[in-house]
């Protein structure tokens, strides 16, 4: 039944929506000072545009809030109202933000205080203007000293010169120095500067032209300074009487200009670099700068690109479309507004692109795209700086491939790796090592004792002694011992490690590998038994050649699974260059040989299905062991397909049956589930047992391609009947399975849906 929110919840939600869309800075918090809703203006005022604050504590978002404000908030939670016209908010980044606020409680439907409503405003700009205006008069009074501007006067009628104190300071002369027009020339060493002064004075006196010169002088103390000289003639009764002027020390300005020019030169050098591609566009998106690095990477000349093409000529359409979508989502938060122009935003995006050269070839680059906006925030173009990362990508891809191969090899060889930091006593395991010890990755805090707790009690003393000798003698000899998993399973593992030391020779870290060799030990005994069994079965098979002629198709079908698995292992074997790794993979062939033996045995028993009594060889069969054996046989196909097998035999785990038949049934039904898997998902196979009406039922359920039973139901278990275009489909497996089940007095049925999966139900 659909649950609808109550009236109170709806009202609070409406309040939250109202706050979120409010044009002013408003925030709604609960009694624990956790944000329930904030307006966009709030996020903008406090520079939280890129953060999701809802659900976070107010004091976590603003850790700079002091105890005095926190105390005020607590008073408001008791019913008080706190209003402030202006106050400085000292931010964590060192800046000061001036704000006003109105903080008061909000009440729920019951009339209880539910939290606080905060209405604030950012008046920083207004306050800074006030402070700036306040300081203006003080600054103005000190302008001469700060700007190093002094005044001077030439009395043309008396032939006298007057300097302000700043002029004396600029020229670095004592206050008792008496300036004259002639002595003023002496501060300028080069003849050109003196000529400019003389010419400017004459033009001012004779023509009334203003004086405006930038010159370098040498002070009375021998220092060089740049000065700006500005003057204007004063005329009385049409007779020039005085020249009034100012002189400013512009040495720092000139130095800044020099630095700026140097920086510009350096930028030009960067722009002209052949290792970095720099491309700029105008407001219409047309390329207006195309440096030599871009020419080198893309193969186009500047003449071919500037004013003629847009960057789309070398960008891939799908990547460009994704970039536009990302920019709209970043700045608009919604792609619904098709008229939104992200170009006017402060775009600064770094990502990997695939560039297309003039010759059509492509290569990866790391590019930073920055918007060029004017003072009004209007876009005037973009600049893109890109570097070719082909080599880096090749190295990363190779590293990733080797890492995948290592993980794959670890899975095949039942190996894992570990690192032990002796300084911090912290341990790191690979994913496969977690699997060997039967624990979920990341579920425990790993230490040396974590491993030691798994060691078999009878082997623990041996392990501790070995580790101590290993650390003291740095002996790289491996150790084989047993571990006990949490479910009681006992495994045999082999560990080996290598030490790393600091500059003092002290051991700081040990790294190593661990291999589960439980099955390897069993495989040794299997290999001997297999040889003897093969000799016996070969003799039996030679006497039944005539009978096997009728089961040619069955033979090829049952041999296909182990041969395919053998090919998978051979493929993995051929990929590896490590001899030790190849030897470990070679051990897997014992399982395949074992299955070949079972397959031959199945063929003999299949003949007995027709000519003998299948009930002659009944024995107690453990379903868990049968499933484990089947997964070993199909290990190669399971790894390649990524199949996940689950089972539940809690209702009944043992059955009296012909073991050869039951092994063949498991192999055929699980093998088919993997073979006819969907390309759109990883295979998932679930086998369960249950008792219905006093009879044992066994279900094999998969999520594969499924079978159209309306079309193929009657011939589902027929010989040579196939329902999918699979290269290995022969139409024998289900026929053989049905024959074996019916020979034991049972039945098999199927439920299937195309593109969903199939369930086979066996009634014993």
C-alpha positions in Angstrom: 0.0 0.0 0.0 1.4 3.4 -1.0 2.6 5.5 2.0 1.8 9.2 1.6 3.5 11.9 3.7 1.4 13.5 6.4 0.4 17.1 6.3 3.2 18.1 8.6 5.8 16.5 6.4 4.3 18.1 3.3 4.3 21.5 4.9 7.9 21.1 6.0 8.8 19.9 2.5 7.1 23.0 1.0 9.1 25.2 3.3 12.3 23.5 2.2 11.4 24.0 -1.5 10.5 27.7 -0.8 13.8 28.2 0.9 15.8 26.5 -1.8 14.3 28.8 -4.4 14.4 32.0 -2.3 16.2 35.0 -3.9 18.0 35.7 -0.6 20.4 33.8 1.6 18.2 31.6 3.8 19.0 28.3 5.6 16.7 26.0 7.5 18.3 23.8 10.2 17.1 21.3 12.7 17.6 21.3 16.5 21.0 19.7 16.0 22.1 22.5 13.7 22.0 20.2 10.7 20.9 21.7 7.3 17.5 20.8 6.1 17.4 23.2 3.2 19.4 26.2 1.9 18.8 28.7 -0.9 21.0 29.0 -3.9 21.9 32.6 -2.7 23.1 31.1 0.6 25.5 28.7 -1.3 26.7 31.6 -3.5 27.3 34.1 -0.7 29.4 31.6 1.3 31.1 30.1 -1.8 29.5 26.7 -1.3 28.3 26.3 -4.9 30.2 23.0 -5.4 29.2 21.5 -2.0 26.1 19.6 -0.9 25.5 21.0 2.6 22.1 19.5 3.3 22.4 16.8 5.9 25.7 18.3 7.3 26.1 20.2 10.5 26.3 24.0 10.3 29.5 23.9 12.4 31.2 21.3 10.1 30.5 23.5 7.1 31.8 26.6 9.0 34.4 25.3 11.5 35.5 28.9 12.0 32.3 29.8 14.0 33.3 30.8 17.5 31.7 29.8 20.9 30.0 33.2 21.2 27.9 32.6 18.0 27.2 29.0 19.1 25.9 30.3 22.4 23.6 32.7 20.6 22.3 29.8 18.5 21.4 27.8 21.6 19.5 30.8 23.0 17.5 31.0 19.7 16.7 27.3 20.0 15.1 28.2 23.3 12.9 30.8 21.6 15.1 33.9 21.3 15.5 36.0 18.2 19.0 37.3 17.3 19.3 40.2 14.8 22.5 41.9 13.8 22.9 44.7 11.3 26.5 44.1 10.6 29.4 42.0 11.9 32.6 40.6 10.5 32.7 36.9 9.8 36.4 35.7 9.9 36.6 32.9 7.4 38.8 29.9 7.7 40.8 31.0 4.6 41.8 34.2 6.4 39.3 36.5 4.6 36.8 38.7 6.3 33.2 38.6 5.2 30.8 41.3 6.4 27.2 40.0 7.0 23.9 40.9 8.7 21.6 38.2 10.1 18.2 37.4 11.5 18.2 34.1 13.4 15.0 32.9 14.9 13.4 29.5 15.7 10.8 27.8 13.4 7.9 25.7 14.8 6.3 22.5 13.8 2.6 21.6 13.7 2.6 20.9 17.4 4.0 24.3 18.2 7.4 22.9 19.2 10.7 24.4 18.1 11.9 22.3 15.2 15.1 24.2 14.5 16.4 27.6 13.3 15.8 29.8 10.3 18.8 31.9 9.3 18.4 34.9 7.0 21.7 36.5 6.2 23.1 38.9 3.7 26.6 39.5 2.4 27.3 43.2 2.7 31.1 42.8 2.2 31.2 44.9 -0.9 29.1 47.7 0.7 31.2 47.6 3.9 34.4 47.6 2.0 33.3 50.6 0.1 32.5 52.4 3.4 35.9 51.4 4.8 37.6 52.4 1.6 35.9 55.8 1.7 36.8 56.2 5.3 40.4 55.6 4.5 40.3 57.8 1.4 41.0 61.1 3.2 43.9 59.6 5.1 45.3 58.0 2.0 44.9 61.3 0.1 46.8 63.2 2.6 49.7 60.8 2.4 49.5 60.5 -1.4 52.6 62.5 -2.0 54.7 60.3 0.2 53.1 57.0 -0.9 53.0 57.8 -4.6 56.3 59.7 -4.2 55.0 62.8 -5.9 56.5 66.2 -5.3 55.8 69.7 -6.6 58.2 72.2 -8.1 58.0 75.8 -9.4 60.2 77.9 -11.7 59.8 81.6 -11.3 60.7 82.9 -14.8 60.7 86.5 -13.7 63.0 86.0 -10.7 64.9 83.1 -12.2 64.4 81.1 -9.1 63.4 77.4 -8.5 61.3 76.0 -5.6 61.2 72.3 -4.6 58.9 70.5 -2.2 60.4 68.1 0.4 59.5 65.1 -1.7 61.5 66.5 -4.7 64.5 66.8 -2.4 63.9 63.2 -1.3 63.6 61.9 -4.8 66.9 63.7 -5.8 68.5 62.5 -2.5 69.9 65.9 -1.6 70.0 67.7 1.7 67.4 70.3 2.6 69.9 73.1 2.4 70.5 72.4 -1.3 69.5 75.4 -3.5 68.1 74.2 -6.8 68.5 76.2 -10.1 67.6 75.5 -13.7 71.2 74.9 -14.6 71.9 72.7 -11.6 68.8 70.7 -12.4 70.3 69.6 -15.7 73.2 68.0 -13.9 71.0 65.2 -12.5 70.6 63.9 -16.0 73.8 62.3 -17.3 72.9 61.6 -21.0 72.8 64.4 -23.5 69.5 63.2 -25.0 67.6 63.7 -21.7 69.1 67.2 -21.2 68.0 68.1 -24.8 64.5 66.8 -24.1 64.2 69.0 -20.9 65.6 72.1 -22.7 63.2 71.6 -25.7 60.2 71.1 -23.4 61.0 74.2 -21.3 61.3 76.3 -24.5 58.0 75.0 -25.9 56.3 75.7 -22.6 57.6 79.3 -22.5 57.3 80.2 -26.2 54.2 78.1 -27.2 52.5 77.3 -23.9 52.8 73.5 -24.5 52.6 71.3 -21.4 55.7 69.3 -20.2 55.4 65.5 -20.0 58.6 63.6 -19.8 59.8 60.1 -18.6 63.5 60.3 -17.8 66.2 58.6 -15.8 68.1 60.7 -13.3 71.1 60.1 -11.1 70.5 61.2 -7.5 72.9 63.1 -5.3 73.9 59.7 -3.7 74.6 58.2 -7.1 71.4 56.1 -7.4 69.5 55.9 -10.6 65.8 56.6 -10.6 63.1 56.9 -13.2 60.9 60.0 -12.9 57.8 61.4 -14.6 58.0 65.2 -15.0 54.8 67.1 -15.7 54.6 70.9 -16.0 52.4 73.8 -17.2 53.2 77.4 -17.9 51.4 80.2 -16.0 50.8 83.4 -18.1 50.1 86.8 -16.6 49.2 89.7 -18.9 50.3 87.5 -21.8 53.7 87.1 -20.3 54.9 83.6 -19.1 55.7 84.2 -15.4 55.9 80.7 -13.9 56.1 77.0 -14.7 54.3 74.9 -12.2 54.8 71.1 -12.1 55.1 67.8 -10.3 57.7 65.1 -10.4 56.9 61.4 -9.5 59.3 58.7 -8.7 58.2 56.0 -11.2 61.1 53.6 -10.6 58.9 50.8 -9.3 56.5 51.3 -12.2 59.4 51.0 -14.7 60.6 47.9 -12.9 57.2 46.4 -13.1 57.0 47.2 -16.8 60.3 45.5 -17.2 59.1 42.4 -15.3 55.9 42.5 -17.3 57.8 42.6 -20.5 60.0 39.8 -19.4 56.9 37.8 -18.4 55.3 38.5 -21.8 58.5 37.3 -23.5 58.4 34.1 -21.4 54.7 33.6 -22.3 55.6 34.1 -25.9 58.3 31.5 -25.5 55.8 29.1 -24.0 53.3 29.9 -26.8 55.9 29.2 -29.4 57.0 25.9 -27.7 56.8 22.9 -30.0 56.1 20.5 -27.2 52.8 22.2 -26.0 49.9 22.9 -28.3 48.2 26.3 -27.6 45.1 27.2 -29.5 42.9 30.2 -28.9 39.5 31.2 -30.3 37.5 34.4 -30.7 33.9 35.0 -29.4 32.5 33.1 -32.4 34.7 30.1 -31.7 37.0 30.6 -34.7 40.7 29.9 -34.2 42.7 33.1 -33.9 46.0 31.8 -32.6 47.6 28.5 -33.4 51.2 28.0 -32.1 54.0 25.9 -33.5 53.3 23.2 -30.9 49.8 22.8 -32.3 51.2 22.8 -35.8 53.6 20.1 -34.8 51.0 17.8 -33.1 48.1 18.3 -35.5 49.9 18.7 -38.9 48.0 21.9 -39.8 49.8 25.2 -40.5 48.6 28.4 -38.8 47.6 29.7 -42.3 45.3 26.8 -42.7 43.6 27.3 -39.3 43.6 31.0 -38.2 40.4 32.7 -39.2 39.1 29.7 -41.2 38.3 26.8 -38.9 36.9 26.1 -35.4 38.5 23.5 -33.1 35.8 21.0 -34.2 38.1 20.2 -37.1 40.4 18.2 -34.9 38.0 17.2 -32.1 35.8 14.1 -32.0 32.1 14.8 -32.2 31.1 12.5 -29.3 33.8 14.0 -27.0 32.8 17.6 -27.9 29.1 16.8 -27.2 30.0 15.3 -23.8 32.1 18.4 -23.0 29.1 20.7 -23.8 26.8 18.5 -21.7 29.3 18.5 -18.8 29.6 22.3 -18.9 25.9 22.8 -18.9 25.5 20.4 -16.0 28.3 22.1 -14.1 27.1 25.7 -14.4 23.4 25.3 -15.0 22.8 22.1 -12.9 20.3 21.1 -15.5 20.5 20.2 -19.2 16.8 21.0 -19.8 17.5 24.7 -20.7 18.7 24.4 -24.3 19.2 28.2 -24.5 21.8 28.3 -21.7 25.2 29.4 -22.9 28.0 28.0 -20.8 30.5 30.1 -22.8 29.9 33.1 -20.5 30.8 31.1 -17.4 34.3 30.9 -15.9 35.1 27.6 -17.6 38.3 26.0 -16.5 38.3 22.3 -17.5 41.0 19.8 -17.6 40.4 16.4 -19.2 41.7 13.8 -21.6 40.7 14.3 -25.3 41.4 12.4 -28.4 42.7 14.8 -31.2 42.5 14.0 -34.9 45.5 14.9 -37.0 45.3 16.3 -40.5 46.1 12.9 -41.9 43.2 11.3 -40.0 45.2 9.6 -37.3 44.2 10.2 -33.6 46.2 10.5 -30.4 45.4 11.2 -26.8 46.1 14.6 -25.1 45.6 16.2 -21.7 44.0 19.5 -22.4 43.1 22.5 -20.2 40.4 24.7 -21.6 39.9 28.2 -20.0 37.3 30.8 -20.9 38.5 34.3 -21.8 35.9 36.7 -20.4 35.9 40.5 -20.3 35.1 42.6 -17.2 31.4 42.2 -17.9 31.7 38.5 -17.9 31.0 38.2 -21.6 33.0 35.5 -23.3 35.5 36.6 -25.8 36.9 33.2 -26.6 38.7 30.2 -25.2 42.3 29.1 -24.8 43.3 25.5 -24.9 46.7 24.2 -23.8 47.3 20.5 -24.6 50.1 18.0 -24.4 50.5 14.7 -26.1 50.1 11.9 -23.6 50.5 9.0 -26.0 53.6 7.8 -24.3 52.1 8.2 -20.8 49.0 6.4 -21.9 51.0 3.5 -23.4 52.9 3.1 -20.1 49.6 3.2 -18.1 47.9 0.7 -20.4 50.9 -1.6 -20.2 51.0 -1.3 -16.5 47.2 -2.0 -16.3 47.6 -5.0 -18.6 50.4 -6.4 -16.5 48.4 -5.9 -13.4 45.4 -7.6 -14.9 47.6 -10.4 -16.0 49.0 -10.7 -12.5 45.5 -10.8 -11.0 44.5 -13.3 -13.6 47.5 -15.5 -12.9 46.9 -15.2 -9.1 43.4 -16.5 -9.6 44.6 -19.4 -11.8 47.4 -20.4 -9.5 45.5 -19.7 -6.3 48.1 -17.1 -5.2 48.0 -13.7 -3.4 50.5 -11.1 -2.4 51.1 -9.2 0.8 53.0 -6.4 2.4 54.0 -6.0 6.0 55.3 -2.7 7.4 57.2 -3.5 10.5 57.4 0.1 11.6 53.6 0.6 11.8 52.7 -3.1 12.0 50.3 -2.6 9.2 49.6 -5.3 6.6 48.2 -5.1 3.1 46.7 -8.1 1.3 45.7 -8.5 -2.4 42.1 -9.4 -3.2 43.1 -13.0 -4.0 44.8 -13.4 -0.6 41.5 -12.4 1.1 39.9 -15.2 -0.9 42.4 -17.8 0.1 41.8 -17.0 3.8 38.0 -16.9 3.3 37.4 -13.4 4.6 35.7 -10.4 2.9 38.1 -7.8 1.6 38.4 -4.8 3.9 36.3 -6.5 6.7 39.1 -6.6 9.2 42.0 -4.3 10.1 45.1 -6.3 9.0 48.0 -6.9 11.2 50.6 -9.6 11.6 48.5 -11.3 14.3 45.6 -11.4 11.8 47.5 -13.9 9.7 48.9 -15.7 12.8 45.3 -16.3 14.1 44.6 -18.5 11.0 47.7 -20.7 11.4 46.8 -24.3 12.4 47.5 -24.8 16.2 49.9 -27.7 15.4 51.9 -25.5 13.0 51.9 -22.2 15.0 55.2 -22.7 16.8 56.9 -23.7 13.6 55.6 -20.6 11.8 56.6 -18.2 14.6 60.1 -19.7 14.7 60.4 -19.5 10.9 59.4 -15.8 10.9 61.8 -14.9 13.6 64.7 -16.7 11.8 63.6 -15.0 8.5 63.8 -11.5 10.0 67.1 -12.1 11.8 68.8 -14.2 9.1 66.9 -12.8 6.1 66.5 -16.3 4.7 64.3 -16.3 1.6 63.4 -20.0 2.0 59.6 -20.5 1.8 57.4 -22.2 4.4 54.6 -24.7 3.9 52.0 -24.9 6.7 48.3 -25.3 7.3 45.7 -22.7 8.1 42.2 -23.1 9.5 39.5 -20.9 8.1 36.6 -19.5 10.1 34.3 -22.2 8.8 36.7 -24.9 9.9 38.1 -25.6 6.4 41.8 -26.6 6.5 44.1 -25.5 3.8 47.7 -25.9 3.0 49.6 -22.8 1.9 53.1 -21.9 0.9 54.5 -18.4 1.8 57.7 -16.7 0.7 58.9 -13.2 1.3 61.7 -10.6 0.9 62.9 -7.9 3.3 63.5 -4.2 2.6 65.8 -2.1 4.8 66.4 1.6 5.5 69.8 3.4 5.2 70.7 2.1 8.6 70.2 -1.5 7.5 67.1 -1.9 9.7 64.2 -4.0 8.3 61.3 -1.7 7.6 59.1 -3.8 5.3 58.6 -7.3 4.1 56.7 -8.2 1.0 55.9 -11.7 -0.3 53.4 -14.1 -1.9 51.2 -16.9 -0.6 49.9 -19.8 -2.6 47.0 -22.2 -1.8 48.6 -25.6 -2.5 45.8 -27.7 -1.0 44.5 -29.0 -4.3 48.0 -29.3 -5.7 48.8 -31.9 -3.1 45.6 -33.7 -3.8 46.4 -33.5 -7.6 49.6 -35.5 -7.1 47.6 -38.4 -5.7 44.9 -37.9 -8.5 47.6 -38.1 -11.2 48.8 -41.6 -10.0 45.3 -42.9 -9.7 44.4 -41.5 -13.1 47.2 -43.4 -14.8 46.0 -46.7 -13.3 42.3 -46.0 -14.1 43.2 -45.0 -17.7 44.8 -48.4 -18.2 41.8 -50.2 -16.9 39.3 -48.2 -18.9 41.3 -48.4 -22.1 41.0 -52.2 -21.9 37.3 -52.0 -21.3 36.8 -49.5 -24.1 38.7 -51.6 -26.6 36.2 -54.5 -26.0 33.2 -52.2 -26.6 34.2 -50.4 -29.8 31.2 -51.8 -31.6 28.9 -50.3 -29.0 30.6 -47.0 -29.1 29.9 -46.7 -32.8 26.2 -45.9 -31.9 27.3 -43.1 -29.6 29.7 -41.1 -31.7 27.9 -37.9 -31.1 27.7 -38.5 -27.4 31.4 -39.1 -27.3 32.3 -35.9 -29.1 30.0 -33.9 -26.9 31.3 -35.2 -23.6 34.9 -34.8 -24.7 34.3 -31.2 -25.8 34.1 -29.7 -22.3 37.5 -31.0 -21.0 39.2 -30.3 -24.3 37.8 -26.7 -24.3 39.0 -26.3 -20.7 42.4 -27.7 -21.7 42.5 -25.2 -24.6 41.7 -22.4 -22.1 44.5 -23.4 -19.8 46.9 -23.8 -22.7 46.0 -20.3 -23.8 46.8 -18.9 -20.4 49.9 -21.0 -20.3 51.1 -19.5 -23.6 50.6 -16.0 -22.4 52.9 -16.4 -19.4 56.7 -15.9 -19.7 57.4 -16.8 -16.1 58.7 -20.4 -15.8 57.4 -20.8 -12.2 54.1 -19.5 -13.2 53.9 -21.8 -16.2 54.7 -24.7 -13.8 51.9 -23.8 -11.5 49.5 -23.6 -14.4 50.7 -26.9 -15.7 49.5 -28.4 -12.4 45.9 -27.6 -13.5 46.1 -30.1 -16.2 45.7 -32.9 -13.6 42.1 -31.8 -13.1 41.5 -31.9 -16.9 43.1 -35.4 -17.1 40.9 -36.5 -14.2 37.8 -35.2 -16.1 39.0 -37.0 -19.3 39.0 -40.2 -17.2 35.5 -39.5 -15.9 34.3 -38.7 -19.4 35.5 -42.0 -20.8 33.9 -43.7 -17.8 30.7 -41.8 -18.6 30.7 -43.1 -22.2 30.9 -46.7 -20.9 28.1 -46.1 -18.5 26.1 -44.4 -21.2 26.3 -47.7 -23.2 25.1 -49.5 -20.0 22.1 -47.2 -20.0 21.0 -48.9 -23.2 22.3 -52.5 -22.6 22.9 -52.8 -18.9 21.4 -52.1 -15.4 22.3 -48.6 -14.2 21.3 -49.5 -10.6 24.3 -51.9 -10.3 26.7 -49.2 -9.2 24.7 -47.2 -6.6 26.7 -45.3 -3.9 26.2 -42.4 -1.5 27.0 -39.1 -3.4 27.8 -35.8 -1.7 26.2 -32.9 -3.8 28.7 -30.4 -2.4 31.6 -32.6 -3.5 30.1 -33.1 -6.9 29.7 -29.4 -7.4 33.2 -28.7 -6.3 34.6 -31.3 -8.8 32.5 -29.8 -11.6 33.8 -26.3 -10.9 37.4 -27.7 -11.0 36.8 -29.4 -14.3 35.3 -26.2 -15.8 37.6 -23.8 -14.0 39.0 -22.4 -17.3 35.6 -21.6 -18.7 34.4 -20.2 -15.4 37.3 -17.8 -15.2 37.0 -16.7 -18.9 33.2 -16.2 -18.6 33.2 -14.6 -15.1 30.5 -17.1 -14.1 29.2 -17.0 -10.5 28.1 -20.4 -9.1 25.9 -20.6 -5.9 24.3 -23.5 -4.2 22.0 -24.5 -1.4 22.0 -28.2 -0.4 20.8 -27.5 3.2 17.5 -29.5 2.6 19.4 -32.6 1.4 23.1 -32.9 0.6 23.5 -36.6 -0.1 21.8 -38.9 -2.5 22.2 -42.6 -3.3 22.8 -42.7 -7.1 25.0 -43.8 -9.9 28.0 -41.5 -9.3 29.1 -41.5 -12.9 25.6 -40.5 -14.1 25.3 -37.8 -11.5 28.7 -36.3 -12.3 27.7 -36.3 -16.0 24.4 -34.6 -15.2 26.2 -31.8 -13.2 28.8 -31.3 -15.9 26.3 -31.2 -18.8 23.8 -28.8 -17.1 26.4 -26.4 -15.6 28.5 -26.5 -18.8 25.4 -25.7 -20.9 24.6 -22.7 -18.6 28.0 -21.3 -19.2 28.1 -22.1 -22.9 24.7 -20.5 -23.7 25.2 -17.4 -21.5 23.9 -14.0 -22.4 26.4 -11.5 -23.8 24.7 -8.7 -21.8 25.5 -10.1 -18.3 27.8 -12.4 -16.4 26.5 -15.9 -16.0 24.8 -16.7 -12.7 24.1 -20.3 -11.9 22.2 -21.5 -8.8 21.8 -25.2 -7.8 19.4 -26.2 -5.0 18.0 -29.4 -3.6 14.7 -30.0 -1.8 12.2 -32.7 -0.9 8.7 -32.4 -2.5 6.0 -35.0 -1.7 8.7 -37.4 -0.3 10.8 -37.2 -3.5 14.2 -35.5 -4.0 14.2 -32.6 -6.4 17.3 -31.0 -7.8 17.1 -27.6 -9.6 19.7 -26.0 -12.0 18.8 -22.3 -12.6 20.7 -19.9 -14.9 20.3 -16.4 -16.3 21.4 -17.3 -19.9 19.8 -17.0 -23.3 16.8 -19.1 -22.5 14.8 -21.4 -24.8 11.5 -20.8 -26.6 9.7 -23.8 -25.2 6.6 -23.1 -27.3 8.7 -23.6 -30.4 11.2 -26.2 -29.2 9.6 -27.8 -26.2 8.8 -31.2 -27.8 12.3 -31.7 -29.1 14.1 -30.2 -26.1 15.8 -33.5 -25.1 16.1 -35.0 -28.6 19.4 -36.2 -30.1 21.2 -33.7 -32.3 18.6 -31.0 -31.5 20.1 -27.5 -31.1 18.3 -24.2 -30.2 21.1 -21.6 -30.5 23.7 -20.7 -33.1 26.7 -21.7 -30.9 29.8 -23.1 -32.7 30.0 -25.9 -30.1 26.3 -26.8 -30.1 25.8 -30.5 -31.0 22.5 -31.5 -29.4 23.9 -34.3 -27.4 24.2 -33.1 -23.7 20.5 -32.9 -22.9 19.8 -36.2 -24.7 22.4 -37.9 -22.6 21.3 -36.3 -19.4 17.6 -37.3 -20.0 18.7 -40.9 -20.9 20.8 -41.3 -17.7 18.0 -39.8 -15.4 15.3 -42.0 -16.9 17.6 -45.1 -16.7 17.5 -44.5 -12.9 13.7 -44.2 -12.9 13.6 -40.4 -12.6 12.3 -37.5 -14.8 13.7 -34.1 -16.0 11.6 -31.1 -17.0 12.5 -27.5 -17.9 11.0 -24.0 -17.4 12.5 -21.3 -19.6 12.0 -17.7 -20.9 14.0 -16.2 -23.8 16.6 -13.7 -22.7 15.8 -14.4 -19.0 17.1 -17.9 -18.3 16.3 -21.6 -17.9 15.6 -23.8 -14.9 16.0 -27.6 -15.2 14.1 -29.7 -12.5 15.2 -33.3 -11.8 12.8 -35.6 -9.9 14.7 -38.6 -8.6 
